[in-house]
Amino acid sequence: MLLRPLLHVRCCAPAARLATGLRCASSSVASTELSVDYLLGERAGIVAISMNRPAAKNAISRGLLAAMTEAVSSVRFDRTVRAVIIRSLVPGAFCAGADLKERAKMRPEEVAPFVSRARALMSELENLPMPVIAALDGAALGGGLEMALACDLRVASSSAKLGLVETKLAIIPGAGGTQRLPRLVGPARAKELMFTAAVLDGNQAARIGLVDRAVPQTDAGDAAYQKAVQIAERILPNGPVGVRMVKKAVNLGMQMDLASGLAVEEACYAQVIPTKDRIEGLTAFKEKRVPNYTGE
């Protein structure tokens, strides 16, 4: 796996877990903008991608964009990864959107390519084969919310702040927000949220379906992350090929009419029939034991 100065990859042993999460006690990310944590023990198969730009509240700079793109690529073809969690290590902030200080220094001809790369990152995140969960323990605004929208599931603390606020800057969401938000909450509500640059808390976001879960924030400030880990743990025992095919069938089918979507489901089902995992599942059921899935 390739490493860059902005990207730190580490493993978290069960004995090294801290009260605030599943970080490595022996490793520090204070000098990095992004870390990729492979959890071990009973949580092996879960990867946490953690943003850490405290001074900028994880605003998306060129550097963070490059590091996040590399992190997503690093897990895409890793068959051991069964669930990914996107989180922040910065208290009170998930991602504040684009780094406006850096953006102000860009020449006009540099802006469009940067936004294009950000849009590509969100699509790559959305198209990861395994489930991806956004843990929103703080503000997710602009591009930060667009990142969360590209995930399969979103868990927010009740105190989180979420909004596509680009119209306040006389621009529009440019990393998929105008397309993904209406698909979640409906076009009229999405338009209202973007027209008014509204900011919702976690509970309000859950009521309209913008996030899937809202949980009371803890003293440690990581309630959404802990809930995301619990959800990921419930994914782990299931057949990884089946889980990936469910994601593919839903993502593709939602873009089509029902008849075409059913054809996609049939094609995805055909891909699980010849797998060793399917036979293992039937055998384990017959033998009344827990199946041992390998992703084959």
Residue pairs with C-beta under 8 A, 6 or more apart in sequence:
1 9
1 74
2 70
2 74
3 9
4 66
4 67
4 70
5 32
6 32
6 33
6 34
6 63
6 64
6 66
6 67
7 32
7 33
7 34
7 35
7 36
7 67
7 70
7 71
8 27
8 29
8 32
8 34
8 35
8 36
9 35
9 36
9 38
9 74
10 24
10 27
10 35
10 36
10 37
10 38
11 24
11 37
11 38
11 39
11 40
12 22
12 23
12 24
12 37
12 38
12 39
12 40
12 48
13 24
13 40
13 41
14 40
14 41
14 42
14 43
16 23
16 24
16 25
16 26
17 23
17 25
18 25
19 220
20 220
20 221
20 222
21 48
21 220
21 222
21 225
21 226
22 37
22 39
22 43
22 48
22 229
23 29
23 37
23 89
24 37
29 35
29 50
29 52
29 89
30 52
32 52
33 51
33 52
33 53
33 61
33 63
33 64
33 67
34 49
34 50
34 51
34 52
34 64
34 67
34 68
34 71
35 48
35 49
35 50
35 52
35 89
36 47
36 48
36 49
36 50
36 71
36 74
36 75
37 47
37 48
37 49
37 50
38 44
38 47
38 81
39 45
39 46
39 47
39 48
42 233
43 229
43 232
43 233
43 236
44 80
44 236
45 80
45 81
45 82
45 83
45 236
46 82
46 83
46 84
46 85
46 229
46 232
46 233
46 236
47 75
47 78
47 81
47 83
47 84
47 85
48 84
48 85
48 87
48 225
49 68
49 71
49 72
49 75
49 84
49 85
49 86
49 87
50 87
50 88
50 89
51 58
51 64
51 68
51 86
51 87
51 88
51 89
51 90
51 94
51 95
52 58
52 88
52 89
52 90
53 59
53 61
53 64
53 90
54 90
56 96
56 99
56 101
57 90
57 92
57 93
57 95
57 96
57 138
57 139
58 64
58 88
58 90
58 93
58 94
58 95
58 96
58 144
59 95
59 96
59 97
59 98
59 99
59 100
59 101
59 102
60 68
60 95
60 97
60 98
60 99
60 118
60 143
60 144
61 99
61 102
62 102
62 114
64 99
65 114
65 117
65 118
65 121
68 121
69 117
69 120
69 121
69 124
72 121
72 124
72 125
72 128
73 124
75 81
75 84
75 128
75 130
76 124
76 128
76 129
79 240
79 295
81 130
82 130
82 131
82 232
82 235
82 236
82 240
82 243
82 295
83 130
83 131
83 132
83 133
83 232
83 235
83 236
84 128
84 130
84 131
84 132
84 133
85 132
85 133
85 134
85 135
85 225
85 228
85 229
85 232
86 125
86 132
86 133
86 134
86 135
86 147
86 148
86 151
87 94
87 134
87 135
87 137
87 222
87 224
87 225
87 228
88 94
88 95
88 135
88 137
88 138
90 138
91 138
91 221
92 137
92 138
92 139
92 221
93 138
93 139
94 134
94 135
94 136
94 137
94 138
94 139
94 140
94 144
94 148
94 160
95 139
95 140
95 141
95 143
95 144
95 145
95 147
96 139
96 141
96 142
96 144
97 141
97 142
97 143
97 144
97 145
97 165
97 166
98 118
98 142
98 143
100 169
103 111
103 114
106 114
115 174
115 175
118 143
118 146
118 174
118 175
119 174
119 175
119 176
121 147
121 175
122 146
122 147
122 149
122 150
122 175
122 176
123 150
123 176
125 132
125 147
125 150
125 151
126 132
126 150
126 151
126 176
126 251
127 251
129 244
129 247
129 248
130 240
130 243
130 244
130 247
131 152
131 153
131 232
131 235
131 243
131 247
132 150
132 151
132 152
132 153
133 151
133 152
133 153
133 154
133 155
133 228
133 231
133 232
134 140
134 147
134 148
134 151
134 153
134 154
134 155
134 228
135 155
135 222
135 224
135 225
135 227
135 228
136 148
136 154
136 155
136 156
136 157
136 160
136 162
136 202
136 211
136 224
137 156
137 157
137 160
137 217
137 221
137 222
137 223
137 224
137 225
138 157
138 160
138 161
138 221
139 160
139 161
139 162
140 147
140 148
140 156
140 160
140 161
140 162
141 161
141 162
141 163
141 164
141 165
141 199
142 163
142 164
142 165
142 166
142 173
142 177
143 173
143 175
145 162
145 163
145 164
145 177
146 164
146 173
146 175
146 176
146 177
146 180
147 175
148 154
148 162
148 211
149 176
149 177
149 180
149 181
149 184
150 176
150 180
152 247
153 212
153 213
153 228
153 231
154 205
154 210
154 211
154 212
154 213
155 211
155 212
155 213
155 214
155 215
155 224
155 227
155 228
155 231
156 162
156 202
156 205
156 206
156 211
156 213
156 214
156 215
156 224
157 202
157 214
157 215
157 216
157 217
157 221
157 223
157 224
158 201
158 202
158 203
158 214
158 215
158 216
158 217
159 201
159 202
159 217
160 201
160 202
160 205
160 214
160 224
161 199
161 200
161 201
162 199
162 200
162 201
162 202
162 205
162 210
162 211
163 193
163 197
163 198
163 199
163 200
164 173
164 177
164 181
164 193
164 194
164 197
165 197
165 199
166 172
166 173
166 174
166 177
166 194
166 197
167 194
167 195
167 196
167 197
168 197
172 178
172 194
173 181
173 194
177 194
178 190
178 194
181 190
181 193
181 194
181 210
182 190
182 191
183 254
184 190
184 209
184 210
185 193
185 208
185 209
185 210
189 208
192 198
193 200
200 208
200 210
202 211
202 214
202 215
202 224
203 214
205 211
205 214
206 212
206 213
206 214
213 224
213 227
213 231
215 223
215 224
215 227
216 223
217 223
218 226
235 243
237 290
237 291
237 293
238 293
239 272
239 275
239 277
239 278
239 281
239 291
239 293
239 295
240 277
240 293
240 295
241 271
241 272
241 275
241 277
241 295
241 296
242 272
242 277
242 278
245 268
245 269
245 271
245 272
246 268
248 264
248 268
249 261
249 264
249 265
249 268
252 261
252 264
253 260
253 261
253 262
253 264
253 265
254 261
256 264
272 278
275 296
276 294
276 296
277 291
277 293
277 294
277 295
277 296
280 291
280 292
280 293
280 294
281 291
281 293
283 291
284 290
284 291
284 292
285 291
